[in-house]
Amino acid sequence: MTRAPTGSEHAERFTLLRPLLFTIAYEMLGSATEADDVLQDSYLRWSAVDLSTVRDTKSYLAQLVTRQALNALRADARRREEYVGPWLPEPLLLEDQDPSADVVLAESISMAMLVLLETLSPDERAVFVLREVFGFDYGEIAQAVGKPAPTVRQVAHRAREHVRARRKRFEAADPERTAEITAQFLAAAAGGDVEALMTMLAPDATWTADSGGVVSAARRPVVGADKVARAIAGLMRRAAEMAALRVETVTCNGAPAVLLYLGDQLEGVITVEIADDKITNFYVMRNPRKLAALATARDISRG
């Protein structure tokens, strides 16, 4: 007699694949908080599934999570259109801090890629993530997004060309070198040395801040090494007046990041993007609701 699956078997299978499922949801939504909600909803649906009908648990759960994430992404579209100021993904603290361990995964969760994925339609984003990052076949993706496989192939081609035309060259960062550059940046910023800052920035360096209109931050990106350097120097002058300001360096989304605290309160995180030993982008998260996601380090996976 075949043993009937138990609730614990549902939990065991789901838990084993949780890093993969979280990564799919996060890359589709750009939000760890929303990804957690998607996984919770997905598990409730999964717990009611007859396991004897499931031939491939990984494929089944990936499709289930994708459908739930698509629903969330479509429902959130209007809120993102009405968002005050730039919208940035929630920064992610990772359990494994070495971005060179899996270059494809490192690029896929980088802030630059997540911002780029925002320019795709929900279906294009789902197809691109499932195919290019996780390597699911077109039949599996077709079931996940509810479209025929030939249509999915067309969507995949369109999304791939869109991303290829806009993506920057990605190299897995050398942790030691990026730590050195970040330390030099912090020293120059603390001293208000505009000239030193400019030597560290790419000519088109950009400072993008997400406050959600809740706290103070620039409502438009600041572009150009001179403007960015002067903006940083000005911010540091004001910060110096706050005796309780504390700075901590961490890794977010596989890149160096700086946590800014006033006392014990996390006020912001600056994720730094570096290419060819120059800082190209500062992604600044000030929205308190999004900062809450940094309370927990995450385990991510492609398999």
Secondary structure, DSSP 4 states (H G I P E B T S, - for coil): -PPPP-HHHHHHHHHHHHHHHHHHHHHHHS-HHHHHHHHHHHHHHHTTS-GGG-S-HHHHHHHHHHHHHHHHHHHTHHHHHT-SS---PPP-BBSS--GGG-HHHHHHTSHHHHHHHTTS-HHHHHHHIIIIIT---HHHHHHHHTS-HHHHHHHHHHHHHHHHHHPPP-----HHHHHHHHHHHHHHHHTT-HHHHHHHEEEEEEEEEE-TTTS---SS-EESHHHHHHHHHHHHHHHHT-TTEEEEEEEETTEEEEEEEETTEEEEEEEEEEETTEEEEEEEE--HHHHGGGGS-B-----
